[in-house]
Amino acid sequence: MFSGVKSSTKTLIVLHFVLVVYSITGILGKIASTKDFFSFEFCAYYLGIIFLLGVYAIAWQQIIKRLPLTTAFANKAITVVWGIVWGFLFFGESINALKVAGALLVVAGVVVYARSDGASGQDAGDVSNE
């Protein structure tokens, strides 16, 4: 009875880790934009982006095998929150009340959506023939 819940929770944790990896590509892209076009540094940052996007793509396929697609996509909105955090930590961008309010709305929306999935009794989205 609870093994499906544990499995879904583990999958959601992995999903959020994967979304952090995805959001890091934004950091690399912003840093690359400060470098001379096609310089060694520019290319190195973009190779990092391509690598991380490859890791993300493979992990995403495993996530959507285990979760309903709508749940996985709803959780992608959390990358907006990571963008605010990364902007503050790495680029000295300000965080104001409106950004915090927007981030809280995003998180609340994801939580409400996730709870509605649980309340409707949706399965884990496993489409394998096992």
Residue frames as qw, qx, qy, qz and C-alpha x, y, z in Angstrom:
[[0.000, 0.884, 0.467, 0.000, 0.00, 0.00, 0.00],
 [0.207, -0.924, 0.076, 0.311, 2.70, 2.50, 0.98],
 [0.648, -0.156, 0.463, 0.584, 5.39, 1.33, -1.45],
 [0.378, 0.654, 0.453, 0.474, 3.76, 3.35, -4.25],
 [0.181, -0.978, -0.099, -0.035, 3.79, 6.46, -2.05],
 [0.597, -0.605, 0.324, 0.416, 7.47, 5.93, -1.17],
 [0.611, 0.190, 0.523, 0.564, 8.28, 5.37, -4.82],
 [0.204, 0.841, 0.353, 0.355, 6.43, 8.53, -5.90],
 [0.359, -0.921, 0.050, 0.138, 8.10, 10.57, -3.15],
 [0.648, -0.346, 0.432, 0.524, 11.52, 9.30, -4.19],
 [0.491, 0.469, 0.508, 0.530, 10.71, 10.10, -7.82],
 [0.001, -0.960, -0.222, -0.173, 9.62, 13.64, -6.88],
 [0.506, -0.762, 0.225, 0.335, 12.85, 14.18, -4.94],
 [0.613, -0.034, 0.527, 0.588, 14.86, 12.99, -7.93],
 [0.312, 0.755, 0.454, 0.355, 12.73, 15.22, -10.18],
 [0.167, -0.984, -0.044, 0.033, 13.57, 18.28, -8.10],
 [0.589, -0.508, 0.407, 0.480, 17.27, 17.41, -8.12],
 [0.540, 0.308, 0.574, 0.534, 17.07, 17.07, -11.91],
 [0.129, 0.910, 0.331, 0.216, 15.32, 20.46, -12.11],
 [0.389, -0.845, 0.180, 0.321, 18.17, 22.03, -10.11],
 [0.594, -0.141, 0.551, 0.569, 20.61, 20.56, -12.65],
 [0.363, 0.649, 0.532, 0.405, 18.46, 22.01, -15.44],
 [0.095, -0.981, -0.168, 0.025, 18.39, 25.43, -13.77],
 [0.562, -0.571, 0.296, 0.520, 22.20, 25.47, -13.54],
 [0.556, 0.342, 0.488, 0.580, 22.30, 25.68, -17.33],
 [0.056, 0.941, 0.266, 0.203, 20.91, 29.21, -16.94],
 [0.473, -0.803, 0.194, 0.307, 23.89, 30.15, -14.77],
 [0.631, -0.140, 0.513, 0.565, 26.32, 28.79, -17.33],
 [0.390, 0.652, 0.491, 0.427, 24.48, 30.55, -20.16],
 [0.109, -0.988, -0.107, -0.020, 24.55, 33.91, -18.39],
 [0.537, -0.638, 0.361, 0.417, 28.27, 33.55, -17.62],
 [0.612, 0.168, 0.565, 0.527, 28.96, 32.50, -21.22],
 [0.268, 0.858, 0.375, 0.226, 27.17, 35.60, -22.47],
 [0.246, -0.939, 0.132, 0.201, 29.86, 37.73, -20.81],
 [0.616, -0.331, 0.537, 0.472, 32.66, 36.02, -22.76],
 [0.213, 0.512, -0.476, -0.683, 33.89, 36.77, -26.25],
 [0.866, 0.294, 0.092, -0.394, 31.87, 34.87, -28.82],
 [0.934, 0.294, -0.195, 0.057, 33.53, 31.54, -29.67],
 [0.014, 0.712, -0.631, 0.309, 36.40, 32.15, -27.25],
 [0.414, 0.101, -0.888, 0.174, 37.70, 29.14, -25.34],
 [0.123, 0.073, 0.677, -0.722, 35.77, 30.21, -22.21],
 [0.593, 0.185, -0.043, -0.783, 32.55, 30.76, -24.17],
 [0.681, 0.177, -0.645, -0.298, 32.82, 27.30, -25.74],
 [0.248, 0.085, -0.876, 0.404, 33.70, 25.67, -22.41],
 [0.345, 0.111, 0.501, -0.786, 30.59, 27.09, -20.75],
 [0.699, 0.233, -0.189, -0.650, 28.42, 25.98, -23.65],
 [0.533, 0.173, -0.827, -0.034, 29.91, 22.49, -23.56],
 [0.026, 0.011, 0.787, -0.617, 28.94, 22.45, -19.87],
 [0.551, 0.195, 0.166, -0.794, 25.41, 23.45, -20.85],
 [0.686, 0.242, -0.542, -0.421, 25.20, 20.73, -23.48],
 [0.328, 0.126, -0.900, 0.257, 26.50, 18.14, -21.02],
 [0.205, 0.103, 0.654, -0.721, 24.01, 19.16, -18.31],
 [0.633, 0.239, -0.057, -0.734, 21.14, 19.22, -20.79],
 [0.582, 0.205, -0.760, -0.203, 22.10, 15.70, -21.88],
 [0.131, -0.012, -0.869, 0.477, 22.04, 14.51, -18.27],
 [0.391, 0.189, 0.349, -0.830, 18.73, 16.32, -17.79],
 [0.633, 0.222, -0.402, -0.623, 17.18, 14.75, -20.93],
 [0.487, 0.075, -0.870, 0.016, 18.08, 11.22, -19.86],
 [0.024, -0.116, -0.757, 0.643, 16.86, 11.80, -16.30],
 [0.462, 0.173, 0.068, -0.867, 13.66, 13.47, -17.56],
 [0.620, 0.102, -0.643, -0.437, 12.81, 10.38, -19.58],
 [0.373, -0.069, -0.878, 0.291, 13.16, 8.25, -16.46],
 [0.156, 0.144, 0.482, -0.850, 11.02, 10.68, -14.45],
 [0.563, 0.168, -0.122, -0.800, 8.13, 10.76, -16.94],
 [0.523, 0.037, -0.834, -0.174, 8.20, 6.98, -17.02],
 [0.332, -0.205, -0.811, 0.436, 7.31, 7.03, -13.32],
 [0.079, 0.441, 0.429, -0.784, 5.11, 10.11, -12.93],
 [0.411, 0.748, 0.521, 0.020, 2.14, 11.47, -14.85],
 [0.481, 0.355, 0.200, 0.776, 3.41, 13.93, -17.45],
 [0.154, -0.829, -0.225, -0.489, 1.20, 16.70, -16.07],
 [0.682, -0.714, -0.054, 0.150, 2.73, 16.28, -12.61],
 [0.724, -0.100, 0.154, 0.665, 6.27, 16.37, -13.97],
 [0.280, 0.536, 0.258, 0.754, 5.57, 19.50, -16.03],
 [0.365, -0.866, -0.227, -0.256, 3.79, 21.25, -13.14],
 [0.731, -0.579, 0.012, 0.362, 6.91, 20.76, -11.02],
 [0.621, 0.298, 0.166, 0.706, 9.10, 22.36, -13.72],
 [0.058, -0.897, -0.176, -0.400, 7.69, 25.71, -12.61],
 [0.684, -0.677, -0.018, 0.270, 10.01, 25.46, -9.59],
 [0.682, 0.154, 0.137, 0.701, 12.88, 26.43, -11.91],
 [0.024, 0.831, 0.143, 0.537, 11.55, 30.00, -11.66],
 [0.619, -0.784, 0.035, -0.027, 12.35, 29.90, -7.94],
 [0.822, -0.196, 0.184, 0.503, 15.82, 28.53, -8.65],
 [0.451, 0.593, 0.189, 0.640, 16.36, 31.33, -11.16],
 [0.264, -0.904, -0.017, -0.337, 15.67, 33.88, -8.43],
 [0.782, -0.575, 0.159, 0.177, 18.06, 32.10, -6.04],
 [0.777, 0.106, 0.232, 0.576, 20.83, 31.73, -8.64],
 [0.252, 0.786, 0.148, 0.546, 20.44, 35.35, -9.77],
 [0.439, -0.876, 0.084, -0.182, 20.89, 36.52, -6.19],
 [0.827, -0.446, 0.246, 0.237, 23.78, 34.18, -5.32],
 [0.740, 0.063, 0.362, 0.564, 25.83, 34.37, -8.50],
 [0.339, 0.502, 0.333, 0.722, 24.96, 37.68, -10.12],
 [0.164, -0.192, -0.369, 0.895, 24.01, 39.96, -7.23],
 [0.230, -0.418, -0.513, -0.714, 20.47, 40.42, -8.54],
 [0.267, -0.185, 0.461, -0.826, 18.03, 41.86, -6.06],
 [0.236, -0.379, -0.892, -0.069, 15.18, 39.98, -4.48],
 [0.228, -0.163, 0.153, -0.948, 12.18, 42.15, -3.74],
 [0.470, 0.111, 0.646, -0.591, 8.74, 41.54, -2.28],
 [0.724, 0.411, -0.087, -0.547, 7.15, 40.98, -5.69],
 [0.486, 0.408, -0.766, -0.099, 9.70, 38.31, -6.62],
 [0.098, -0.113, 0.891, -0.428, 9.16, 36.58, -3.28],
 [0.604, 0.254, 0.381, -0.653, 5.39, 36.77, -3.76],
 [0.687, 0.450, -0.389, -0.418, 5.72, 35.34, -7.26],
 [0.291, 0.329, -0.892, 0.108, 7.96, 32.52, -6.03],
 [0.308, 0.020, 0.773, -0.554, 5.49, 31.70, -3.26],
 [0.701, 0.350, 0.081, -0.616, 2.65, 31.61, -5.79],
 [0.575, 0.424, -0.664, -0.221, 4.65, 29.20, -7.95],
 [0.087, 0.187, -0.925, 0.319, 5.41, 26.92, -5.00],
 [0.481, 0.160, 0.553, -0.661, 1.78, 27.09, -3.82],
 [0.702, 0.396, -0.216, -0.551, 0.57, 26.23, -7.31],
 [0.456, 0.333, -0.824, -0.042, 2.84, 23.20, -7.50],
 [0.113, -0.055, 0.857, -0.500, 1.72, 22.03, -4.04],
 [0.606, 0.264, 0.303, -0.686, -1.98, 22.48, -4.87],
 [0.678, 0.404, -0.461, -0.405, -1.53, 20.64, -8.15],
 [0.286, 0.274, -0.906, 0.148, 0.38, 17.79, -6.48],
 [0.307, 0.056, 0.736, -0.601, -2.31, 17.43, -3.82],
 [0.692, 0.329, 0.041, -0.642, -5.02, 17.33, -6.46],
 [0.553, 0.358, -0.725, -0.199, -3.17, 14.48, -8.18],
 [0.079, 0.119, -0.914, 0.379, -3.06, 12.56, -4.90],
 [0.450, 0.180, 0.498, -0.719, -6.72, 13.26, -4.14],
 [0.700, 0.360, -0.217, -0.577, -7.85, 12.06, -7.55],
 [0.838, -0.164, 0.517, -0.058, -6.08, 8.74, -7.04],
 [0.631, 0.682, -0.337, -0.151, -3.97, 8.93, -10.19],
 [0.961, -0.109, 0.044, 0.250, -1.50, 6.13, -10.63],
 [0.500, -0.613, 0.275, 0.546, 2.23, 6.71, -10.76],
 [0.434, 0.778, -0.208, -0.404, 2.08, 7.02, -14.52],
 [0.370, -0.369, 0.813, 0.256, 4.04, 3.84, -15.17],
 [0.717, 0.474, -0.097, -0.502, 3.36, 2.87, -18.76],
 [0.066, 0.436, -0.886, -0.147, 5.70, -0.11, -18.88],
 [0.778, 0.004, -0.454, -0.435, 4.42, -3.58, -19.71],
 [0.147, 0.275, -0.868, 0.386, 5.59, -5.11, -16.43]]
